[in-house]
Amino acid sequence: MPPLPSRPIWLLTTWFGAGLSPKAPGTMGSLAALPFAWIITWATGPWGLFIAAVLITLVGIWASERHVQATGEADPGRIVIDEVAGQWFTLVPAPLDPLSYLVGFGLFRLFDITKPWPVSFFDRKLSGGLGIMLDDVAAAVYASAILALLHALVPA
């Protein structure tokens, strides 16, 4: 195993260990993001979640860059702070409703895994912390737009 980054960087990039799951670390990171999104939205509303998503993206760029510098790995699967940012951006238009969160989770995972353009562009062409984070933010744009559309078409 490559050398590990500092403990605070490691805790952030693996989202407190969620990224250490031997199977589907990205899915585990997305799942681990949900309760935080719920609490942030409950306490501050959708704008608060949006601001938190922007902040975790900026922190994620920095922390992911430090992680890859320390390990020499390009984009290790254990880095899941990108899934956290993507999941939070996705859930901005979602009401505090378990079904909405489940749909948002599924949509984000779909776009993060299939990587339609420009998600695939960011994934292939950008490296380091910026590349790690931006493909998930791009996937979240798709997922969030569809989630918002679904809520507009299907009233609660």
ABEGO torsion letter per residue (X at the ends): XBBBBBAAAAAAAAGGGAAABABGAAAAAAAAAAAAAAAAAAAAEAAAAAAAAAAAAAAAAAAAAAAAAAAGBABBAABAAAAAAAAAAAAAABBBBAAAAAAAAAAAAAAAAAGBOAAAAAAAABBEAAAAAAAAAAAAAAAAAAAAAAAAABBX
